[in-house]
């Protein structure tokens, strides 16, 4: 058996290729949107992609299952348990139910219905017939079972989450019972994904170790205690998840190649930017702060570009890119289409240097180091301080005078941001604060400062911080 994990670090997402080396037939599970990675992998190894499977209707990224099946002639299988649910597969496919089998040569995949994260969720037991036809070797657990965690049950909203949490409890108790401790667990996501809380950075585990170390697999948990624990740990809910569910249930349109790889001259770029196109600046904190196209969103390519563009870029708005180098454009376009942002028109030819040479206006964001920030805050007449980190980071320690609004929710909570004598924005290292600073600038905040190095630099300098407990 050939088995390969394909990772998208920006979304902490894993897809899998399972193949029989004798028959040269392959199965792809949970493919991402830019499907050429699977086509290239198969071509390099002389494989034919015969089946495409999905564990569920995904919420955090755009699926490539439909296009991959179309381009390869593979059979496309989806869960039969979507019938009558809020999000059901509305494109041509074959139904897959527990008790069915998908086979390629000596390799067999058997679905388990594991509802909880979503009602239709499937996990897949993988058997390598060259070793054992009776004992499964792998569990492709999707968003049901993570390393150290479980999938969040609140994707369908407040009214459905209690029932789904109870179904998750039943899935843990019933579907894992009897499976061997040595079974390898290969989940759909790793640390950094918001599809669950407390995931390990390790991409795989064994069921035996999860039974020991995963807090949700504790056999002593009652259903009530399990439900309370699971619901209490859910990360923030990104609004774009609802858009992804709609897109993936309808079936994302085929890309047939990446959009937006053309360059656009400075004058045309300026006209498009002034005509409703949104500019995404892919450069780092210092480059963006030193000068950018007015109104641009600063979302660096060397970071969680998929996640943050999905959070803050207006949907169904044409996108223009500004890059530090031409080599940054293709990775950025891939990151965008993976969250359904397909309408990328192109990138600024010559980058910001060409923009400056054309004499077009430039905006800046002042960068302030932590010691200077400390001095300004102590003076009493300095800027307000906005902390845009997550709740857990905030609770673990923050600067005493800061106001907290998680960056993804900033545009909906601008009324909570003090305007006063400017706003200094801080995050963990400077990446998210750059995103947030650009959102503030787009929404009319004139004096915006970005804290260089964020809370990492603040702590390294030994400067004081507080916690919610100390503040009580």
N, C-alpha and C positions, 0 to 999 in steps of 0.2 A: 504493500500500500504506500502510495505517495501522499503526504499530508503537508500542507503549507498554510501558514497564517500570513495574511496580508494586512498590514497595519496602516491606518491613517492617524498619525500622531496628533494632528490638529483637532480631531474629534475624539481621540482615544477610542477609535472604532476598529474592530477586527472582523475581517471576512476570511473565508476559508476555501481552499481548493482540496478536494479529496479525490484521488484517482487510483485506478488499478494499473499498475505498471505493466501487467501482461496484456490487457485488452487495449490500453492507451485511451480509455474513456474516463472522463472527469465529471465531477459534480462541484458546482460553486454555490456556496451558502452565504447569503446576505451580502451580495456585491454592492459596492459603492457606485456612484453615478458615472464617473469617468472609467468606463469599462475596458479601455485599452490595456490596462494593467493585467487583466485576466486573459485577454486575447494574446498579448505578448508572452505571458507565462506559458500558456498552452502551446503556442507556436515554438517556443524555445525548447520544449520538452517533447514535442511530437504528440501532444494530447489533443483529443477531440472533446469539447465541452458538450456533454450529452444531456445534462440536467442542471437546472437552476432552481434553488430552493430559498425560501425566506422563513425566518422564525416568526415574524409578525409584521404588522403595519408599523413601520418605524416612525419615530417622532423627531429624532435629532438630526437626521440626514436624509438626503434624497436617494432613493433606491435606484440601482442600475439593473435590477433584475429583468425588467421588461425589455430594455434595449439589448442586454446581453443575450437573452433568448432569441430575440429577433435577428441579431447579427450572426448567431451561430446555428440557428435551427434547433437549439436545445429545447427539451420539454420544460415548461415553466410550471412549477408546483407551488400552490399557496394553501394555507390552512382552510379546511372545510368549516372550521368553527367560527368563521366570520359572519355567517348567515344571521341576519337580523340585528347585527351590532351597529353601533354608531359609525364605525369606520370599517367598511367591507371592500374587498378587492373588486373593482369595477371594470377590469380589463380582462381579456381572454387568458385563461389559465386552466390548469387541471387541479382538482381538489385533492388534498392530502389529509388523511385521517390517521389517528392512532390505529395500529394494526396493519397499515399499508407498509410497503417496502419500496425503496429506490435502490437499484442494484447496478453496479458497473463492474463487470468481471467478478473477481473474488471479494469485492467490497460491497457492503450492504449498509444502508442507512434506514433506521426505523424511527418514525416520529413518535414522540410522547406529547400528549396535550398537557401543557403546563401553564394554565391560566393564572393570572394574578397581576403581572405587569400590564398585560392586555388580555382581553377575553379569549382571543383566538391563538394565543402564543403556543408555538411548538418548540420543543427541543429535539435534538436528533442523536440517537445512539448510533455509533459507527462500529461496525464489525469488520475486522480484517480476516477474511476467510482463509488466508494463507497461514494464519496462526491459530484462530479459533472461530468456529461458526456459531458457538453457543454463548461465548462470553464477550461482551462489548469491550472495545479498547478505549474509545473516546466518547465523551458527551459534549456535543456542541450545544451549549446551554443558552445561547442568545442572551436576552435580557431577563431571563428567569433567575439563574444562579450566577453570581459574580464571584471572583476570588475575594472572599472576606465579606460579601454583602449579598443583597438580593435586589431585583429591579423594583423601582418605585411603583406604587399602585394607583397614583393619582392623575394619570394622564387623561382620563375621561372626565375630570372635574370632581368637585366636592360631593356631588350626589352619588357618584359611583365608587368612590375610593374605599369606603368601608367594606362594601361587598367584595371588591377586588382584593383587598388585603386579606379577607377571610379565604378567598379562593387561593391566594398565594400560600397561606398556611396549609391548606389541603394539598396543594401541589407538592410542597416540601415533605409533608408527612406521607403522602400516598405514592407519589411518582418516584421518589428516591429510595423508598423502601425496597430492600432486596438487591439493589445494585451493589457491585463489589467496591470495596474500599480502594482498590487499585485503579479504578476507573479515572482516566484523565479528564479534567474539566477544562473546557476551552470556551470562555464566555464571549459575548458580543462586544464588550467594552472593558477598558481598564481605568486606572486612576485618572481623574480629570473629567470624565464624563459625568453629566448631570442626570443620567438615567438611573442612578442609585447613589447611595451615600456610603462613604467609608470603604471604597474599593481599594484593593491592594494594587501596587504598581506591578506586581508579577502578572504576566499574561496568562498563566495557567496554574492549575493546582491538581490535587487528586480529591476524589470524593471523601476518602478517609480523612485527609487532613482538614477538609472543610467541616466534616462532622465534629472534629475536635475544636477547630479554631474559629469557625464562622458563627457569630453570635446568634444568628437567626436559625441555625440548625440545632440549637440546644434542645435536646429531647424533653427537658424539664419545663419548657415554655408552654403555658396554656394558650389557647387561641386568643383569649383577651389580652394576655401579656404580649404575645407575638404582634398582634394588630397595633397595640399602643406603641410598641418599640419601632415597628416598621413605619407607621405614619408619622411618628415623632422625628424621624431621621430624614425625611424627604428634603432634598436640596431645593433652592428657589426654582420656580416653574417658569422657564423661558416662554414668553408668549408665542415665539415663532414655532414652538412645538405643534401648536394647533394647525398652523399652515402646512407643516411637513406631513401631518397626518392626512390632511385633505389631499395634498399632492400625491402621496404614496398610495392612498386608496384608489385614486383615479388612475394612477400610473404615469410617472413623469414622461414627458415627450422625449423621443430619442434625440440625442445631441448630434450624432454623426460627425464627431470631431469637436474640438474645443472652439468656443467663440472668442472674440475679443483679442486675438493675437496680432492684429494690425496696429500700426502706429498712426497717430494723428498729429498733424502739425499744430504748432502753438496757437495760431490764429483760429483755426477751426475748433480746436480744443476749448479755447476761451468762449467761442460762440455757443458750443454745446453745453458747457458748464453754466452759461447764463440762460439756457433754454430748458431747464428742468432736469438735466442730467446730474447725478450725484458723483462727486469726485472722491475716490478712495485713495489716500496716500499711503503707500506701502513701506515708507522709510521708517527709520527708528525715531525714538523720542527726541534726540538732539537735532537731527536733520529736519524733522517736521517742525519743531519749535523754532528753528532758525529761519524758516520761511516756507510758506506753502500757498497753494491756490486758495483764495478766499472761499470759505464755506466747506473746505475739504474735511473729510473724516480721516483722522490719523489712526490707521489700523495696520500695524507693521506685519510684513510677510513672515518675519521670524518670530512667530508667536501663534496664538490661537485665532488665526484669521477667519476660519470658517465660523467659529462660534460667535465672534464679535461682529462680523458683518451681518450674520443672521439676527443678532440682537438689535443693531442700530441702523442698518441701511434700509431705507424705505423700500418696501416690496413693490415690484412691478414698476420700478424706476430705472431707466437706463443708467449704466455704470461706466465711469471713466476711471482709468488707473494712472497713478503717478508712481514710478519706480526709481530706485537708486541705480539699477542696472537692468538692461533688457532681459537678463537671465532670471529676474524676479517675476516676470509677467506670467509665464506659463504656470508656475506653482500657485500663483495667486488666483488665476482663472480656475484652476482645478479646485482650489479651496472654495471658491464662490459657487461653482456649479454643484458641489457636494451638498450645499444647503439650498439648492433650487434657485440661486441667483444667476440666471442664465443670460440675462440681457446685458452682457459686457460688450461695449462698443469698440474699445481699444485703449491704448496707453499713449501718454504724452511723448511724442518723438523728441528725443534729446533731454527729457526729464526737466527738472526745475531750472537747470542751467539755460535751456532754450526759452523757458518762460521768462526768466529774468532778462535775457538778452533782447526779448521782444518788448521789454518795458512795461509788461503787464503788472497790475497791482499784486502785492504780496501781503499776507497776514503772518504774524508771528505769535508764539506763545512763550512768554518769559520762563526760563528755567531757573529754579531756585534750589540751592543745595540745603541740606538739612540744618546746618548750623546757622545759615542766614535766615532760614524759616524760623528757627527757634528764637533768633534775635528779634525778628519782626513781630512774632506772636507775643513775646515778652514786653514789647514796647507799648502794647495796648492799642496801637493805631494801625496795626497790620491787617492783612487780609483775613477773611473768614477761611476756615479750613474744612475741606470736604474729603472724606474718606470713602472711596468707592470699592473697597474690598468686600468679600463675602461675609456673611454673618459670623461664621466660625472664626475667621481671621480677626474680625472686629472684637469679638468677645475674648479672644486670646491676648489682646493688648492693643491700645490705640492712644493717640495723642489726646490729651485731656480736653482741649477746646474743640475737637473735631465734631462735625455733623456727619452722620453716616447715611449714605444712600448707595446701595449696591449698584455698580455701574450700568448693568443691563436695564435697570428700571429708571435710570436718571431722567430720560426724556419725559416720562409720565409723572415725575415727581419734582419738577423744576421749582415748584412753589416752596419746596422745603430748603432750597439752596439760598443762603443769605447773600444779598447782592452787595451791600456795604461798600467797603474800600477794596474791592476785588475778591477773588476766590482762588485759593491755592488748592490743588487737587493732589491727593496722595493715594497710592495703592501699595502693592507689595514691592515692586521693583521699578515701575515707571511705564510699563506697557499699557495697563488698563487706564492709568491716569491720563495717558496721551489720548486714548479713545474718548474718555470722559471730557477732557479739556476741549477736544474738537466738537463734541456735542454741545457743550456750553457756548462755544463761540458761534456755532450755527444757530443758536437760539437767543442771540442778542446779548450775551454776557461779554462785556468789552474787556475788562481787566481780568485775565485768567492766567494763573501761574501753574507750572507743573513741577512737582517736587522730584528732583533728580535722585534716582536710586530708591525712592519710596521708603517704606518702613524697614526694609533691609538696611539701608544706609543710616536711618535714624537709630536703629538698634546697634549697629556697628559703632556708631559714634557715642554710644552709652547715654543717650538722651532719655529723659523720663517718659513713661507712658502709664496708662491706667487701664483698668478693666471695669466692666459693668458692676462687679461686686464691690470694688473699691469706691465706685461712684455713689453707692447707695448710702 
